[in-house]
Amino acid sequence: MSKNVLITGGGLVGTNTAIKFAEEGHNVFIYDIKPVWVDLMYPFKEKIKLLKGNILDIEYLSKIVRKNSIEGIIHTAAIADAFEANAAGAYTTFKVNVEGTLNVLEVARKEGLRRVIYTSTGAVYGERKDLKPIKETDPLNPIGIYPYTKYMGEKVVEMYRKFCGVDAIIVRLSHVYGMGYTKRRHLMEIAVWNVLEGREVKEEAGGDYSANYTFVKDVAEGLFILYSANKTKYEVYNLGEERNYTLFEVAEAVQKAIPESRIKIGPGLGRWPERALLRGPMDMTRMKEEFNFKFSWTLEEAVKEYAKWVKKQIDSKKY
């Protein structure tokens, strides 16, 4: 039996999660201030509907939920990285990331929704130079406007779960990449786009910088599992790769996916810690033991799939 699910935010995670839910037979409503049809969604036009709306407009959000008989919400809408947050400033980022989350939870409470999934970030853990795997129970130390507002969003989720009867789950994602997103933030995205556009990628340093890059299709699968479960054991789950990849490894994966690549990168950390502080991979024990969750995509397979999509965008001039 199909169910109606609202996904706030039509970005990378929101788009791919919508596709996953549609594949599983759900009716999906993407709620975004500037909703855009991504080519990946076209096969599911009967199942996915775009709705224009501001996450800060709680009355309109409530109306949308009632009008479309929404059962639950996957909340991905946010000012979603450090650079955007710094550019927007603390006040605006707080409004979107914290007040927006408050609105989603209040609507869920008033309308008696089944469940809310709040997509947080591994950045709430802060810097972990020892690069050891990070557990959900580890202390949090958000550094910067973006991770701090996502941390505050987590506290709002906790409040509504503990005191307001809302079944809300926090899911911490990490370095998500993949199809449906044309921005170029980290080396993987920069390299794939640049080499397919015929340009050389050259970094004097940075090859030793590592992060737990996570393919968006695996993220969508995990979010679907957590939403669909009758009951969950925990309130917080990590959803990120169990190992870090160095930028040397990323460059090698891009080279294999696109043999004509021209990528040169030197050793050391380079400029990349300025974009994302060093930390270890996600400990995925909770997801594995409770749901037998496994990542389906290797780095090489995922980069190859991503490169195919990017080439399609470049060839069709859709970006």
N, C-alpha and C positions, 0 to 999 in steps of 0.2 A: 504494500500500500504506500503510495507516494505521500510525502509530507512536505510542508512548506517551510523553508528555512531562509532566514535573512542573513546575508553576509554584508557587514559594514566595511566599506573600502574595496574598490575595484583595482587594487594594485597587483603586485606579483603574487602574493599569497592568496589574496581574495579571489583573483581570477582563476587560479589553478584549483583552489578549494571548491569554487562554484562548479567547475567542470567535473571534479570528482563526485560531488553530491549529485549532479545531473546524471552522470554515468550510472550511479546507483539507484536512479529512478525518482529522486526528489525534485520538487519544484523549487527553484532557487531565485531569490530576489537580491540583486546586488544594489546596495544603497550607497551612493557616492555623490560628492558635491559636483564632480564632473565625470559622470559615467561614460565609459568608452567601450565600444565593442572591439574585442581583441579577436584576431582571426581564429584562434584556438577554440573560441566559444561557438563559432558558426554551426558546427554539427549538432549543437544542443539548443538551437533557437527556440524550440518548443518547450524547453525546460528552464531556460534562464531568461530572466527579465531584468532590465536595467531601470533603476529608479533614481531620479535626481533628488538629492536632499542633503541638508547639513546635519551633521551629527550633533551640533549644538542646539538644534531646534527640536526640543523634546516633545512638543505638542504634535508636530508633523510626524516625527518618528513613531509616536504612539498611534497616530492615525493610520500610518502605513502598516504597522503590525496588526491592528484590528482589521483593516480593510482586506488584507491578504491572508488572514487566518494563520499568521506565523506561529510556528510551534517553538522555535528556538533561534538563537543568534550566534553566529561566529563573528566576533568583534575584532576586525583587523585594521579598521580605520585609524590612522594616526599620522602625525608628523614623524616619519619612520626612520630617520637616521640622524647621526650627530651633525652632519653638515647642514641639513635642512633645519634642524632644531636651532642651531646656532644662528643661522640666517634669520629665522622667524623670531627668535628671542624667547626668553623664559616665559613671558606673559602669554603669548600666543600658543606656545607649545603646551603650557599647562592647560589652557582652555581646551585645546583639541584632545590631548592625551589623557588628561585627568577628568575634566568636566564632561568630555564626550563619553568616557567610560562610565561615569556616574549616571549619565542620561540613559545609556543602554541598560544598566542594571535596574534603574528605577522603572523603566518601561517593562522590563522582564518581571519585576515584582508586581506591578499594577496589573499586568495582563496575565499573570500566572503562567509564564512560559516554562517549558520543560527544562531547558538548560541554556547557559551562556558559556561560550568558550572565549577566553580573553587571551589574545596572542601577545605575550610579553617578549623579552629579549634576554639572551645570555649576558648582555652588557650589564645587567643588574648585579652580576657577580663581581664586577670591577676587574682590576688588573691582577693576573695570576702568573707571574713570571716563571714559576716552577713548572708550568704547563701540565700539571697533574689533572686527571679527570675531575670534573666538578659535579657534586651531587646536589640535589634539590635542597637538602638540609644544610648545605654549607652557608656560612654567613654572607650577607649581601653587602656590597660596597660600591654603589653606583657612582660613577665619576662623570659629571657633565650633565647638561640640560636634558638631553634625550633619555639616557638611562635613568635619570632621577625621576622624570615624569612617568616613565613606564613602571618604575618601582612604586611610585605613589598610586598609580592605577591598580597595581597589585593589592595595595592596602585597602582601596575602595572595594575591590572584589572580595577580599577577606571579610570586610565589614558586612557586606550584603549576604554573604554566605552564612556567617555566624549568627547574625542578628535579624536578618530580614527574610530568611527562608528561601533565598535564591540559590538554585543549584548552579554554581559558577566555578569553572575550572581555569586555572592559570597554566598556560603552556609557554615555556621559554624556548624561543627559536634562536638559531645562530647562523649568521652569514649565509642567508638563503640566496640562491641564484637559480636562474632558469628562464624558460620561455615566458613571454608576456610582459617583459620589462625592458625598456630601451635605454634606461639610464646606465651610466658607466661609473661604478663606484670603486670596485676593487680590481686587482690586476686581471682576474679571470674575465670579467666583462670587458674591460679595456682592451685586453689582448684579442679576444674573439672578434669584437667589432672592428678594431683597427686593422687586423691582418686580413679580414674579409673585405675591407675597403682598400686593400692594397698598400697599407702603410706598415712600416717597421715599428716594432715595440722595443724600446731601449730603456733600461733602468740601470743606472750605475751601481745601485745596491738594492738589496731587499730579498734576495733569493732565499735567505734563511728565515724570513718572517713566516709564521705559520698560523693557520686558523682552521676551525672545523667547518669548512664549507659544506652546506647541506642542500641537496637538490630539491627543488620546489615540489616535484611530484611525490617524493617521499614525505615531505611536510604535509601535503594535502591528504595523503593516506593516513598519517598519524592523527590529524585533526578529525578526519571522518571517524576513525576508530573511537576516539575519545568522546565525540559527540554521540555516537550511536550506542555506546555501552549503557546497559540498564542502570548500572551503578558503578562508580569508581572508588577505589580504595583511598585515593589521595586527592588533595586539593591542588597540588602543583606537580607538573610533569616537565622534564626536559625533553626536547625534541630536536636534536642536533646530532650530527655525525659523531661517532665514538672515537674518532682519531683526527688529529690535525694534519693538514697538508701544507708543506712548504710551498713558497712561490716557485721554487725550482720544479717541484712536482706538478704544480698547476701549469707552468709553461710547457712541460713535457707532454701533458695531456692535451693541451691546445695544439702542440706541434703534431701529435698523432692524429688528431681530428682534422687538422687543416695542414697537410704536408707542405704547402707553399709558405707557411708561416715564417716570418723573420722576427725572432724574439731573442733579445740579448738582455740578460739580467746578471748583475754582479752579486757577490755574497753579502752577508750582513743583514741588518733589519731595514735599512733604507728609510724611506719616508712613511712606511705603512703603519707603524704604531700610532702615528698622528691621526690616522683615519679610524683605527680600531685597536684598542689596547690589547696587549698580549694576554691570552688566557688559554687554558687547556681545553680539551674536548669535553663534550657532555657525557656524563655518566647516564646510561640509558637503562639501568637495572629495573626501574619501575615499569617502563613500557614493555620491556622484554618479559619480565616475570608475570605481569598481570595480563598482557594481551598477546604475548609471543610475537611482539613486533620485530620486524627485520627490515633493514634498508634494502631496497630492491635494485638500486643503481650504484654501480661503481663510479669513481671519478671519471675515468676514461669514457664510459658509456654515456654519462650525463653530459659531459662537455661536448661529445659528438652530437647528441640530440639537440643541445642548446645551439651549437654552431649551425646546424641545419636550419633551425628556426630563424636565426639572425640572418643567414644568407637569403632566406625567403623575404625577409623584411627589406633588405638592401636591394634585392633584385626588383621588388615591387614598389620600392620607394615609399613605403608606408610609415616611415618613422620620421 
